[in-house]
Amino acid sequence: MNLILLVAALVVSWLVLTWLLQVAQMAFKKALAIAAIVLILQIGFGIGPQQLLDQILQLPQLIENLLTGQT
């Protein structure tokens, strides 16, 4: 009985570890992509991170205005 429990624990641990590694890898790739976009905006167009954040925060209002036909 202990052997079955040990094997099950090892399998579950392995699955959780591989899942966590996949999540970490995906998060790292997304973080690099975001950093690259912000860097390109800052160097290429002079748009700072705060300006980008302000625009992101205004997105719901902009989308609502587009859907309702307001300008």
All heavy atoms as TSV, in Angstrom:
chain	resi	resn	atom	element	x	y	z
A	1	MET	N	N	0.822	-1.195	0.000
A	1	MET	CA	C	0.000	0.000	0.000
A	1	MET	C	C	0.866	1.260	0.000
A	1	MET	O	O	0.551	2.218	-0.695
A	1	MET	CB	C	-0.911	-0.035	1.227
A	1	MET	CG	C	-1.946	1.042	1.227
A	1	MET	SD	S	-3.082	0.777	-0.126
A	1	MET	CE	C	-4.503	1.556	0.482
A	2	ASN	N	N	1.961	1.256	0.778
A	2	ASN	CA	C	2.850	2.410	0.827
A	2	ASN	C	C	3.532	2.650	-0.519
A	2	ASN	O	O	3.776	3.798	-0.896
A	2	ASN	CB	C	3.907	2.242	1.916
A	2	ASN	CG	C	3.315	2.443	3.299
A	2	ASN	OD1	O	2.268	3.065	3.434
A	2	ASN	ND2	N	3.977	1.900	4.307
A	3	LEU	N	N	3.829	1.572	-1.237
A	3	LEU	CA	C	4.471	1.694	-2.540
A	3	LEU	C	C	3.537	2.387	-3.537
A	3	LEU	O	O	3.961	3.253	-4.300
A	3	LEU	CB	C	4.884	0.314	-3.059
A	3	LEU	CG	C	5.607	0.306	-4.407
A	3	LEU	CD1	C	6.888	1.118	-4.313
A	3	LEU	CD2	C	5.875	-1.107	-4.850
A	4	ILE	N	N	2.272	2.046	-3.512
A	4	ILE	CA	C	1.292	2.667	-4.401
A	4	ILE	C	C	1.169	4.156	-4.077
A	4	ILE	O	O	1.135	5.003	-4.971
A	4	ILE	CB	C	-0.078	1.957	-4.291
A	4	ILE	CG1	C	0.036	0.538	-4.813
A	4	ILE	CG2	C	-1.148	2.724	-5.048
A	4	ILE	CD1	C	-1.197	-0.305	-4.571
A	5	LEU	N	N	1.117	4.469	-2.796
A	5	LEU	CA	C	1.022	5.864	-2.373
A	5	LEU	C	C	2.266	6.651	-2.788
A	5	LEU	O	O	2.165	7.787	-3.256
A	5	LEU	CB	C	0.814	5.935	-0.863
A	5	LEU	CG	C	0.548	7.314	-0.275
A	5	LEU	CD1	C	-0.678	7.954	-0.901
A	5	LEU	CD2	C	0.390	7.210	1.222
A	6	LEU	N	N	3.429	6.053	-2.650
A	6	LEU	CA	C	4.677	6.700	-3.047
A	6	LEU	C	C	4.705	6.968	-4.546
A	6	LEU	O	O	5.058	8.061	-4.988
A	6	LEU	CB	C	5.874	5.835	-2.639
A	6	LEU	CG	C	7.244	6.356	-3.078
A	6	LEU	CD1	C	7.540	7.695	-2.417
A	6	LEU	CD2	C	8.315	5.337	-2.764
A	7	VAL	N	N	4.315	5.992	-5.334
A	7	VAL	CA	C	4.295	6.155	-6.788
A	7	VAL	C	C	3.299	7.237	-7.183
A	7	VAL	O	O	3.588	8.096	-8.030
A	7	VAL	CB	C	3.972	4.808	-7.483
A	7	VAL	CG1	C	3.718	5.014	-8.962
A	7	VAL	CG2	C	5.111	3.821	-7.265
A	8	ALA	N	N	2.123	7.221	-6.578
A	8	ALA	CA	C	1.114	8.245	-6.880
A	8	ALA	C	C	1.627	9.631	-6.512
A	8	ALA	O	O	1.440	10.592	-7.262
A	8	ALA	CB	C	-0.177	7.936	-6.138
A	9	ALA	N	N	2.277	9.759	-5.371
A	9	ALA	CA	C	2.820	11.043	-4.949
A	9	ALA	C	C	3.900	11.526	-5.911
A	9	ALA	O	O	3.967	12.716	-6.242
A	9	ALA	CB	C	3.378	10.941	-3.535
A	10	LEU	N	N	4.746	10.616	-6.369
A	10	LEU	CA	C	5.784	10.979	-7.327
A	10	LEU	C	C	5.181	11.435	-8.663
A	10	LEU	O	O	5.632	12.422	-9.254
A	10	LEU	CB	C	6.739	9.803	-7.555
A	10	LEU	CG	C	7.708	9.514	-6.419
A	10	LEU	CD1	C	8.464	8.209	-6.690
A	10	LEU	CD2	C	8.676	10.662	-6.228
A	11	VAL	N	N	4.167	10.737	-9.130
A	11	VAL	CA	C	3.519	11.098	-10.395
A	11	VAL	C	C	2.854	12.471	-10.282
A	11	VAL	O	O	3.014	13.327	-11.154
A	11	VAL	CB	C	2.500	10.017	-10.824
A	11	VAL	CG1	C	1.631	10.492	-11.978
A	11	VAL	CG2	C	3.217	8.727	-11.193
A	12	VAL	N	N	2.120	12.688	-9.197
A	12	VAL	CA	C	1.454	13.983	-9.006
A	12	VAL	C	C	2.497	15.094	-8.878
A	12	VAL	O	O	2.346	16.168	-9.470
A	12	VAL	CB	C	0.517	13.932	-7.783
A	12	VAL	CG1	C	0.030	15.317	-7.413
A	12	VAL	CG2	C	-0.661	13.001	-8.052
A	13	SER	N	N	3.553	14.852	-8.144
A	13	SER	CA	C	4.616	15.852	-7.994
A	13	SER	C	C	5.256	16.182	-9.336
A	13	SER	O	O	5.511	17.346	-9.647
A	13	SER	CB	C	5.686	15.360	-7.031
A	13	SER	OG	O	5.143	15.174	-5.757
A	14	TRP	N	N	5.501	15.170	-10.143
A	14	TRP	CA	C	6.088	15.371	-11.459
A	14	TRP	C	C	5.153	16.194	-12.357
A	14	TRP	O	O	5.586	17.126	-13.027
A	14	TRP	CB	C	6.409	14.036	-12.110
A	14	TRP	CG	C	6.922	14.200	-13.505
A	14	TRP	CD1	C	6.262	13.941	-14.666
A	14	TRP	CD2	C	8.201	14.708	-13.885
A	14	TRP	NE1	N	7.049	14.249	-15.741
A	14	TRP	CE2	C	8.254	14.722	-15.288
A	14	TRP	CE3	C	9.307	15.154	-13.174
A	14	TRP	CZ2	C	9.357	15.165	-15.998
A	14	TRP	CZ3	C	10.415	15.590	-13.896
A	14	TRP	CH2	C	10.436	15.588	-15.273
A	15	LEU	N	N	3.872	15.880	-12.335
A	15	LEU	CA	C	2.903	16.626	-13.145
A	15	LEU	C	C	2.809	18.087	-12.710
A	15	LEU	O	O	2.773	18.993	-13.545
A	15	LEU	CB	C	1.529	15.956	-13.076
A	15	LEU	CG	C	1.410	14.600	-13.779
A	15	LEU	CD1	C	0.052	13.977	-13.487
A	15	LEU	CD2	C	1.638	14.734	-15.262
A	16	VAL	N	N	2.790	18.314	-11.408
A	16	VAL	CA	C	2.725	19.687	-10.898
A	16	VAL	C	C	3.999	20.445	-11.272
A	16	VAL	O	O	3.944	21.601	-11.695
A	16	VAL	CB	C	2.485	19.699	-9.375
A	16	VAL	CG1	C	2.679	21.085	-8.800
A	16	VAL	CG2	C	1.091	19.177	-9.062
A	17	LEU	N	N	5.150	19.809	-11.128
A	17	LEU	CA	C	6.414	20.460	-11.464
A	17	LEU	C	C	6.480	20.826	-12.939
A	17	LEU	O	O	6.859	21.940	-13.290
A	17	LEU	CB	C	7.587	19.556	-11.091
A	17	LEU	CG	C	8.972	20.111	-11.431
A	17	LEU	CD1	C	9.257	21.364	-10.612
A	17	LEU	CD2	C	10.031	19.061	-11.203
A	18	THR	N	N	6.110	19.903	-13.815
A	18	THR	CA	C	6.148	20.204	-15.245
A	18	THR	C	C	5.154	21.302	-15.601
A	18	THR	O	O	5.444	22.169	-16.429
A	18	THR	CB	C	5.881	18.953	-16.095
A	18	THR	OG1	O	4.633	18.378	-15.724
A	18	THR	CG2	C	6.987	17.938	-15.945
A	19	TRP	N	N	3.994	21.309	-14.958
A	19	TRP	CA	C	3.007	22.365	-15.204
A	19	TRP	C	C	3.558	23.716	-14.752
A	19	TRP	O	O	3.446	24.703	-15.472
A	19	TRP	CB	C	1.701	22.045	-14.477
A	19	TRP	CG	C	0.689	23.140	-14.593
A	19	TRP	CD1	C	-0.082	23.436	-15.663
A	19	TRP	CD2	C	0.369	24.102	-13.581
A	19	TRP	NE1	N	-0.880	24.521	-15.386
A	19	TRP	CE2	C	-0.620	24.949	-14.114
A	19	TRP	CE3	C	0.815	24.326	-12.288
A	19	TRP	CZ2	C	-1.162	26.001	-13.387
A	19	TRP	CZ3	C	0.266	25.374	-11.572
A	19	TRP	CH2	C	-0.707	26.189	-12.126
A	20	LEU	N	N	4.174	23.762	-13.574
A	20	LEU	CA	C	4.748	25.013	-13.077
A	20	LEU	C	C	5.869	25.524	-13.984
A	20	LEU	O	O	5.978	26.732	-14.229
A	20	LEU	CB	C	5.272	24.835	-11.656
A	20	LEU	CG	C	4.221	24.779	-10.552
A	20	LEU	CD1	C	4.876	24.444	-9.220
A	20	LEU	CD2	C	3.470	26.091	-10.463
A	21	LEU	N	N	6.682	24.623	-14.492
A	21	LEU	CA	C	7.748	25.030	-15.404
A	21	LEU	C	C	7.184	25.592	-16.703
A	21	LEU	O	O	7.710	26.575	-17.242
A	21	LEU	CB	C	8.688	23.860	-15.682
A	21	LEU	CG	C	9.582	23.443	-14.519
A	21	LEU	CD1	C	10.365	22.187	-14.865
A	21	LEU	CD2	C	10.507	24.563	-14.115
A	22	GLN	N	N	6.119	24.999	-17.209
A	22	GLN	CA	C	5.479	25.509	-18.424
A	22	GLN	C	C	4.896	26.904	-18.185
A	22	GLN	O	O	5.018	27.794	-19.027
A	22	GLN	CB	C	4.394	24.562	-18.909
A	22	GLN	CG	C	4.926	23.282	-19.507
A	22	GLN	CD	C	3.820	22.310	-19.871
A	22	GLN	OE1	O	2.661	22.521	-19.557
A	22	GLN	NE2	N	4.187	21.229	-20.547
A	23	VAL	N	N	4.251	27.089	-17.047
A	23	VAL	CA	C	3.675	28.392	-16.714
A	23	VAL	C	C	4.783	29.438	-16.575
A	23	VAL	O	O	4.664	30.555	-17.097
A	23	VAL	CB	C	2.826	28.308	-15.423
A	23	VAL	CG1	C	2.447	29.680	-14.914
A	23	VAL	CG2	C	1.583	27.467	-15.665
A	24	ALA	N	N	5.863	29.085	-15.909
A	24	ALA	CA	C	6.977	30.016	-15.739
A	24	ALA	C	C	7.599	30.376	-17.082
A	24	ALA	O	O	7.926	31.543	-17.338
A	24	ALA	CB	C	8.028	29.417	-14.805
A	25	GLN	N	N	7.753	29.400	-17.951
A	25	GLN	CA	C	8.326	29.652	-19.277
A	25	GLN	C	C	7.420	30.569	-20.091
A	25	GLN	O	O	7.887	31.515	-20.731
A	25	GLN	CB	C	8.531	28.328	-20.006
A	25	GLN	CG	C	9.168	28.487	-21.368
A	25	GLN	CD	C	9.336	27.150	-22.073
A	25	GLN	OE1	O	8.742	26.158	-21.690
A	25	GLN	NE2	N	10.143	27.128	-23.114
A	26	MET	N	N	6.127	30.332	-20.051
A	26	MET	CA	C	5.177	31.163	-20.774
A	26	MET	C	C	5.184	32.596	-20.226
A	26	MET	O	O	5.189	33.566	-20.989
A	26	MET	CB	C	3.771	30.576	-20.683
A	26	MET	CG	C	2.742	31.331	-21.476
A	26	MET	SD	S	1.094	30.602	-21.411
A	26	MET	CE	C	0.761	30.610	-19.670
A	27	ALA	N	N	5.207	32.729	-18.902
A	27	ALA	CA	C	5.223	34.055	-18.285
A	27	ALA	C	C	6.495	34.803	-18.662
A	27	ALA	O	O	6.464	36.008	-18.926
A	27	ALA	CB	C	5.104	33.930	-16.770
A	28	PHE	N	N	7.615	34.119	-18.705
A	28	PHE	CA	C	8.878	34.740	-19.071
A	28	PHE	C	C	8.844	35.236	-20.507
A	28	PHE	O	O	9.293	36.347	-20.803
A	28	PHE	CB	C	10.030	33.742	-18.868
A	28	PHE	CG	C	11.381	34.324	-19.156
A	28	PHE	CD1	C	11.940	35.255	-18.303
A	28	PHE	CD2	C	12.089	33.935	-20.270
A	28	PHE	CE1	C	13.196	35.800	-18.565
A	28	PHE	CE2	C	13.340	34.467	-20.543
A	28	PHE	CZ	C	13.889	35.397	-19.686
A	29	LYS	N	N	8.287	34.432	-21.409
A	29	LYS	CA	C	8.186	34.841	-22.813
A	29	LYS	C	C	7.290	36.066	-22.956
A	29	LYS	O	O	7.605	36.993	-23.713
A	29	LYS	CB	C	7.640	33.697	-23.667
A	29	LYS	CG	C	8.635	32.586	-23.896
A	29	LYS	CD	C	8.030	31.495	-24.750
A	29	LYS	CE	C	8.981	30.339	-24.957
A	29	LYS	NZ	N	8.389	29.275	-25.770
A	30	LYS	N	N	6.178	36.084	-22.235
A	30	LYS	CA	C	5.266	37.228	-22.299
A	30	LYS	C	C	5.939	38.477	-21.738
A	30	LYS	O	O	5.794	39.566	-22.291
A	30	LYS	CB	C	3.974	36.949	-21.532
A	30	LYS	CG	C	3.159	35.793	-22.070
A	30	LYS	CD	C	2.604	36.098	-23.428
A	30	LYS	CE	C	1.784	34.915	-23.894
A	30	LYS	NZ	N	1.331	35.039	-25.256
A	31	ALA	N	N	6.667	38.327	-20.636
A	31	ALA	CA	C	7.358	39.468	-20.033
A	31	ALA	C	C	8.407	40.031	-20.987
A	31	ALA	O	O	8.559	41.253	-21.106
A	31	ALA	CB	C	8.001	39.061	-18.709
A	32	LEU	N	N	9.129	39.168	-21.683
A	32	LEU	CA	C	10.109	39.633	-22.658
A	32	LEU	C	C	9.441	40.366	-23.812
A	32	LEU	O	O	9.937	41.394	-24.279
A	32	LEU	CB	C	10.925	38.457	-23.198
A	32	LEU	CG	C	12.074	37.977	-22.344
A	32	LEU	CD1	C	12.773	36.792	-23.006
A	32	LEU	CD2	C	13.076	39.077	-22.095
A	33	ALA	N	N	8.301	39.859	-24.266
A	33	ALA	CA	C	7.586	40.515	-25.361
A	33	ALA	C	C	7.096	41.898	-24.938
A	33	ALA	O	O	7.224	42.872	-25.689
A	33	ALA	CB	C	6.409	39.645	-25.814
A	34	ILE	N	N	6.554	41.997	-23.741
A	34	ILE	CA	C	6.083	43.290	-23.232
A	34	ILE	C	C	7.246	44.261	-23.094
A	34	ILE	O	O	7.143	45.432	-23.480
A	34	ILE	CB	C	5.333	43.105	-21.905
A	34	ILE	CG1	C	4.010	42.376	-22.147
A	34	ILE	CG2	C	5.103	44.444	-21.209
A	34	ILE	CD1	C	3.313	41.931	-20.888
A	35	ALA	N	N	8.353	43.793	-22.552
A	35	ALA	CA	C	9.524	44.652	-22.393
A	35	ALA	C	C	10.032	45.128	-23.750
A	35	ALA	O	O	10.413	46.305	-23.900
A	35	ALA	CB	C	10.624	43.907	-21.642
A	36	ALA	N	N	10.027	44.262	-24.743
A	36	ALA	CA	C	10.478	44.645	-26.081
A	36	ALA	C	C	9.560	45.702	-26.687
A	36	ALA	O	O	10.031	46.679	-27.287
A	36	ALA	CB	C	10.547	43.419	-26.988
A	37	ILE	N	N	8.255	45.532	-26.528
A	37	ILE	CA	C	7.302	46.510	-27.059
A	37	ILE	C	C	7.498	47.867	-26.391
A	37	ILE	O	O	7.543	48.903	-27.061
A	37	ILE	CB	C	5.858	46.002	-26.885
A	37	ILE	CG1	C	5.610	44.816	-27.819
A	37	ILE	CG2	C	4.853	47.111	-27.152
A	37	ILE	CD1	C	4.315	44.076	-27.551
A	38	VAL	N	N	7.614	47.867	-25.066
A	38	VAL	CA	C	7.808	49.131	-24.343
A	38	VAL	C	C	9.117	49.790	-24.759
A	38	VAL	O	O	9.174	51.011	-24.970
A	38	VAL	CB	C	7.759	48.899	-22.815
A	38	VAL	CG1	C	8.192	50.138	-22.057
A	38	VAL	CG2	C	6.358	48.475	-22.396
A	39	LEU	N	N	10.169	49.014	-24.916
A	39	LEU	CA	C	11.460	49.558	-25.328
A	39	LEU	C	C	11.383	50.149	-26.728
A	39	LEU	O	O	11.901	51.249	-26.975
A	39	LEU	CB	C	12.530	48.465	-25.267
A	39	LEU	CG	C	13.961	48.904	-25.529
A	39	LEU	CD1	C	14.412	49.883	-24.448
A	39	LEU	CD2	C	14.878	47.704	-25.570
A	40	ILE	N	N	10.734	49.455	-27.650
A	40	ILE	CA	C	10.586	49.967	-29.018
A	40	ILE	C	C	9.779	51.259	-29.020
A	40	ILE	O	O	10.134	52.223	-29.707
A	40	ILE	CB	C	9.932	48.904	-29.920
A	40	ILE	CG1	C	10.921	47.765	-30.177
A	40	ILE	CG2	C	9.468	49.509	-31.240
A	40	ILE	CD1	C	10.310	46.541	-30.828
A	41	LEU	N	N	8.701	51.296	-28.250
A	41	LEU	CA	C	7.893	52.515	-28.179
A	41	LEU	C	C	8.690	53.684	-27.609
A	41	LEU	O	O	8.579	54.814	-28.075
A	41	LEU	CB	C	6.639	52.276	-27.336
A	41	LEU	CG	C	5.542	51.451	-27.978
A	41	LEU	CD1	C	4.448	51.141	-26.958
A	41	LEU	CD2	C	4.956	52.171	-29.179
A	42	GLN	N	N	9.496	53.395	-26.594
A	42	GLN	CA	C	10.258	54.457	-25.948
A	42	GLN	C	C	11.391	54.959	-26.834
A	42	GLN	O	O	11.569	56.171	-27.005
A	42	GLN	CB	C	10.807	53.976	-24.613
A	42	GLN	CG	C	11.381	55.090	-23.776
A	42	GLN	CD	C	11.592	54.658	-22.341
A	42	GLN	OE1	O	11.545	53.481	-22.024
A	42	GLN	NE2	N	11.832	55.612	-21.470
A	43	ILE	N	N	12.137	54.060	-27.424
A	43	ILE	CA	C	13.277	54.457	-28.246
A	43	ILE	C	C	12.820	54.975	-29.609
A	43	ILE	O	O	13.296	56.003	-30.090
A	43	ILE	CB	C	14.262	53.279	-28.416
A	43	ILE	CG1	C	14.927	52.977	-27.077
A	43	ILE	CG2	C	15.315	53.596	-29.466
A	43	ILE	CD1	C	15.798	51.740	-27.081
A	44	GLY	N	N	11.886	54.267	-30.233
A	44	GLY	CA	C	11.488	54.616	-31.588
A	44	GLY	C	C	10.535	55.788	-31.691
A	44	GLY	O	O	10.587	56.557	-32.652
A	45	PHE	N	N	9.646	55.936	-30.711
A	45	PHE	CA	C	8.602	56.951	-30.823
A	45	PHE	C	C	8.570	57.938	-29.661
A	45	PHE	O	O	7.741	58.837	-29.637
A	45	PHE	CB	C	7.231	56.271	-30.933
A	45	PHE	CG	C	7.133	55.336	-32.106
A	45	PHE	CD1	C	7.271	53.971	-31.924
A	45	PHE	CD2	C	6.915	55.820	-33.379
A	45	PHE	CE1	C	7.178	53.095	-33.003
A	45	PHE	CE2	C	6.825	54.969	-34.459
A	45	PHE	CZ	C	6.964	53.601	-34.275
A	46	GLY	N	N	9.403	57.744	-28.671
A	46	GLY	CA	C	9.433	58.647	-27.529
A	46	GLY	C	C	8.236	58.507	-26.606
A	46	GLY	O	O	7.907	59.420	-25.868
A	47	ILE	N	N	7.577	57.356	-26.665
A	47	ILE	CA	C	6.408	57.100	-25.819
A	47	ILE	C	C	6.883	56.360	-24.577
A	47	ILE	O	O	7.424	55.258	-24.665
A	47	ILE	CB	C	5.350	56.267	-26.564
A	47	ILE	CG1	C	4.861	57.027	-27.791
A	47	ILE	CG2	C	4.204	55.899	-25.651
A	47	ILE	CD1	C	3.975	56.231	-28.707
A	48	GLY	N	N	6.668	56.966	-23.418
A	48	GLY	CA	C	7.128	56.376	-22.171
A	48	GLY	C	C	6.155	55.350	-21.612
A	48	GLY	O	O	5.002	55.259	-22.046
A	49	PRO	N	N	6.612	54.579	-20.644
A	49	PRO	CA	C	5.752	53.559	-20.031
A	49	PRO	C	C	4.495	54.141	-19.385
A	49	PRO	O	O	3.427	53.534	-19.436
A	49	PRO	CB	C	6.651	52.907	-18.979
A	49	PRO	CG	C	8.040	53.229	-19.386
A	49	PRO	CD	C	7.974	54.518	-20.122
A	50	GLN	N	N	4.601	55.337	-18.795
A	50	GLN	CA	C	3.439	55.943	-18.154
A	50	GLN	C	C	2.381	56.328	-19.178
A	50	GLN	O	O	1.189	56.146	-18.944
A	50	GLN	CB	C	3.846	57.166	-17.326
A	50	GLN	CG	C	2.712	57.748	-16.504
A	50	GLN	CD	C	2.156	56.750	-15.494
A	50	GLN	OE1	O	2.914	56.076	-14.804
A	50	GLN	NE2	N	0.850	56.650	-15.407
A	51	GLN	N	N	2.811	56.832	-20.325
A	51	GLN	CA	C	1.865	57.164	-21.392
A	51	GLN	C	C	1.154	55.912	-21.884
A	51	GLN	O	O	-0.048	55.934	-22.145
A	51	GLN	CB	C	2.583	57.833	-22.564
A	51	GLN	CG	C	3.081	59.228	-22.273
A	51	GLN	CD	C	3.921	59.749	-23.414
A	51	GLN	OE1	O	4.960	59.177	-23.721
A	51	GLN	NE2	N	3.448	60.823	-24.041
A	52	LEU	N	N	1.893	54.837	-22.025
A	52	LEU	CA	C	1.305	53.572	-22.462
A	52	LEU	C	C	0.299	53.068	-21.434
A	52	LEU	O	O	-0.814	52.644	-21.791
A	52	LEU	CB	C	2.401	52.533	-22.694
A	52	LEU	CG	C	1.967	51.165	-23.179
A	52	LEU	CD1	C	1.244	51.263	-24.509
A	52	LEU	CD2	C	3.160	50.242	-23.280
A	53	LEU	N	N	0.653	53.129	-20.162
A	53	LEU	CA	C	-0.254	52.689	-19.101
A	53	LEU	C	C	-1.514	53.539	-19.068
A	53	LEU	O	O	-2.622	53.014	-18.923
A	53	LEU	CB	C	0.450	52.735	-17.744
A	53	LEU	CG	C	-0.369	52.270	-16.551
A	53	LEU	CD1	C	-0.802	50.825	-16.716
A	53	LEU	CD2	C	0.405	52.455	-15.276
A	54	ASP	N	N	-1.362	54.855	-19.237
A	54	ASP	CA	C	-2.533	55.733	-19.271
A	54	ASP	C	C	-3.464	55.352	-20.414
A	54	ASP	O	O	-4.691	55.316	-20.253
A	54	ASP	CB	C	-2.106	57.199	-19.415
A	54	ASP	CG	C	-1.407	57.734	-18.174
A	54	ASP	OD1	O	-1.552	57.112	-17.097
A	54	ASP	OD2	O	-0.712	58.757	-18.289
A	55	GLN	N	N	-2.898	55.055	-21.578
A	55	GLN	CA	C	-3.712	54.670	-22.731
A	55	GLN	C	C	-4.411	53.336	-22.485
A	55	GLN	O	O	-5.574	53.158	-22.846
A	55	GLN	CB	C	-2.836	54.593	-23.984
A	55	GLN	CG	C	-3.602	54.470	-25.257
A	55	GLN	CD	C	-4.447	55.693	-25.554
A	55	GLN	OE1	O	-4.059	56.813	-25.270
A	55	GLN	NE2	N	-5.604	55.490	-26.124
A	56	ILE	N	N	-3.713	52.396	-21.860
A	56	ILE	CA	C	-4.317	51.092	-21.546
A	56	ILE	C	C	-5.488	51.273	-20.586
A	56	ILE	O	O	-6.535	50.635	-20.749
A	56	ILE	CB	C	-3.255	50.131	-20.964
A	56	ILE	CG1	C	-2.268	49.733	-22.061
A	56	ILE	CG2	C	-3.906	48.899	-20.344
A	56	ILE	CD1	C	-1.054	48.975	-21.561
A	57	LEU	N	N	-5.330	52.149	-19.611
A	57	LEU	CA	C	-6.405	52.380	-18.645
A	57	LEU	C	C	-7.608	53.066	-19.280
A	57	LEU	O	O	-8.732	52.949	-18.787
A	57	LEU	CB	C	-5.884	53.202	-17.464
A	57	LEU	CG	C	-4.860	52.492	-16.578
A	57	LEU	CD1	C	-4.327	53.447	-15.516
A	57	LEU	CD2	C	-5.455	51.252	-15.944
A	58	GLN	N	N	-7.401	53.782	-20.380
A	58	GLN	CA	C	-8.493	54.454	-21.075
A	58	GLN	C	C	-9.191	53.548	-22.096
A	58	GLN	O	O	-10.215	53.921	-22.655
A	58	GLN	CB	C	-7.979	55.703	-21.794
A	58	GLN	CG	C	-7.550	56.808	-20.869
A	58	GLN	CD	C	-6.972	57.990	-21.629
A	58	GLN	OE1	O	-7.028	58.046	-22.842
A	58	GLN	NE2	N	-6.407	58.932	-20.889
A	59	LEU	N	N	-8.639	52.364	-22.353
A	59	LEU	CA	C	-9.202	51.473	-23.363
A	59	LEU	C	C	-10.683	51.141	-23.157
A	59	LEU	O	O	-11.450	51.196	-24.120
A	59	LEU	CB	C	-8.391	50.178	-23.450
A	59	LEU	CG	C	-7.182	50.217	-24.363
A	59	LEU	CD1	C	-6.432	48.896	-24.285
A	59	LEU	CD2	C	-7.559	50.540	-25.778
A	60	PRO	N	N	-11.135	50.797	-21.956
A	60	PRO	CA	C	-12.566	50.486	-21.814
A	60	PRO	C	C	-13.471	51.648	-22.233
A	60	PRO	O	O	-14.481	51.437	-22.907
A	60	PRO	CB	C	-12.720	50.175	-20.321
A	60	PRO	CG	C	-11.371	49.754	-19.877
A	60	PRO	CD	C	-10.411	50.537	-20.712
A	61	GLN	N	N	-13.086	52.865	-21.870
A	61	GLN	CA	C	-13.889	54.028	-22.252
A	61	GLN	C	C	-13.852	54.250	-23.756
A	61	GLN	O	O	-14.871	54.558	-24.370
A	61	GLN	CB	C	-13.386	55.282	-21.517
A	61	GLN	CG	C	-14.228	56.507	-21.777
A	61	GLN	CD	C	-15.645	56.347	-21.242
A	61	GLN	OE1	O	-15.841	55.828	-20.153
A	61	GLN	NE2	N	-16.616	56.796	-22.018
A	62	LEU	N	N	-12.689	54.077	-24.365
A	62	LEU	CA	C	-12.569	54.240	-25.811
A	62	LEU	C	C	-13.413	53.210	-26.557
A	62	LEU	O	O	-14.086	53.532	-27.539
A	62	LEU	CB	C	-11.106	54.136	-26.242
A	62	LEU	CG	C	-10.182	55.271	-25.809
A	62	LEU	CD1	C	-8.735	54.930	-26.132
A	62	LEU	CD2	C	-10.591	56.563	-26.473
A	63	ILE	N	N	-13.396	51.972	-26.085
A	63	ILE	CA	C	-14.192	50.914	-26.718
A	63	ILE	C	C	-15.676	51.202	-26.553
A	63	ILE	O	O	-16.449	51.053	-27.505
A	63	ILE	CB	C	-13.812	49.536	-26.145
A	63	ILE	CG1	C	-12.389	49.183	-26.567
A	63	ILE	CG2	C	-14.789	48.466	-26.593
A	63	ILE	CD1	C	-11.822	47.972	-25.893
A	64	GLU	N	N	-16.063	51.642	-25.376
A	64	GLU	CA	C	-17.470	51.986	-25.156
A	64	GLU	C	C	-17.904	53.115	-26.079
A	64	GLU	O	O	-18.994	53.071	-26.655
A	64	GLU	CB	C	-17.686	52.387	-23.701
A	64	GLU	CG	C	-19.132	52.718	-23.376
A	64	GLU	CD	C	-19.332	53.150	-21.940
A	64	GLU	OE1	O	-18.479	52.825	-21.089
A	64	GLU	OE2	O	-20.334	53.829	-21.684
A	65	ASN	N	N	-17.055	54.123	-26.243
A	65	ASN	CA	C	-17.377	55.234	-27.132
A	65	ASN	C	C	-17.505	54.762	-28.579
A	65	ASN	O	O	-18.381	55.223	-29.308
A	65	ASN	CB	C	-16.324	56.329	-27.033
A	65	ASN	CG	C	-16.371	57.062	-25.707
A	65	ASN	OD1	O	-17.337	56.961	-24.959
A	65	ASN	ND2	N	-15.320	57.785	-25.408
A	66	LEU	N	N	-16.638	53.856	-28.999
A	66	LEU	CA	C	-16.732	53.334	-30.355
A	66	LEU	C	C	-18.022	52.549	-30.564
A	66	LEU	O	O	-18.657	52.650	-31.616
A	66	LEU	CB	C	-15.535	52.439	-30.663
A	66	LEU	CG	C	-14.199	53.136	-30.922
A	66	LEU	CD1	C	-13.092	52.109	-31.046
A	66	LEU	CD2	C	-14.280	53.975	-32.181
A	67	LEU	N	N	-18.411	51.759	-29.577
A	67	LEU	CA	C	-19.617	50.927	-29.715
A	67	LEU	C	C	-20.889	51.748	-29.678
A	67	LEU	O	O	-21.883	51.400	-30.318
A	67	LEU	CB	C	-19.644	49.865	-28.605
A	67	LEU	CG	C	-18.553	48.804	-28.706
A	67	LEU	CD1	C	-18.620	47.866	-27.523
A	67	LEU	CD2	C	-18.671	48.022	-30.010
A	68	THR	N	N	-20.883	52.864	-28.940
A	68	THR	CA	C	-22.084	53.696	-28.847
A	68	THR	C	C	-22.111	54.795	-29.893
A	68	THR	O	O	-23.091	55.520	-30.003
A	68	THR	CB	C	-22.209	54.324	-27.443
A	68	THR	OG1	O	-21.051	55.128	-27.208
A	68	THR	CG2	C	-22.350	53.260	-26.375
A	69	GLY	N	N	-21.034	54.924	-30.672
A	69	GLY	CA	C	-20.991	55.918	-31.719
A	69	GLY	C	C	-20.623	57.302	-31.243
A	69	GLY	O	O	-20.748	58.267	-31.982
A	70	GLN	N	N	-20.158	57.432	-30.027
A	70	GLN	CA	C	-19.734	58.729	-29.503
A	70	GLN	C	C	-18.314	59.007	-29.965
A	70	GLN	O	O	-17.537	58.113	-30.234
A	70	GLN	CB	C	-19.800	58.754	-27.977
A	70	GLN	CG	C	-21.187	58.555	-27.421
A	70	GLN	CD	C	-21.165	58.456	-25.899
A	70	GLN	OE1	O	-20.129	58.518	-25.268
A	70	GLN	NE2	N	-22.339	58.276	-25.327
A	71	THR	N	N	-17.975	60.290	-30.024
A	71	THR	CA	C	-16.617	60.648	-30.423
A	71	THR	C	C	-15.849	61.230	-29.278
A	71	THR	O	O	-16.330	61.581	-28.275
A	71	THR	CB	C	-16.610	61.650	-31.582
A	71	THR	OG1	O	-17.342	62.804	-31.193
A	71	THR	CG2	C	-17.190	61.014	-32.808
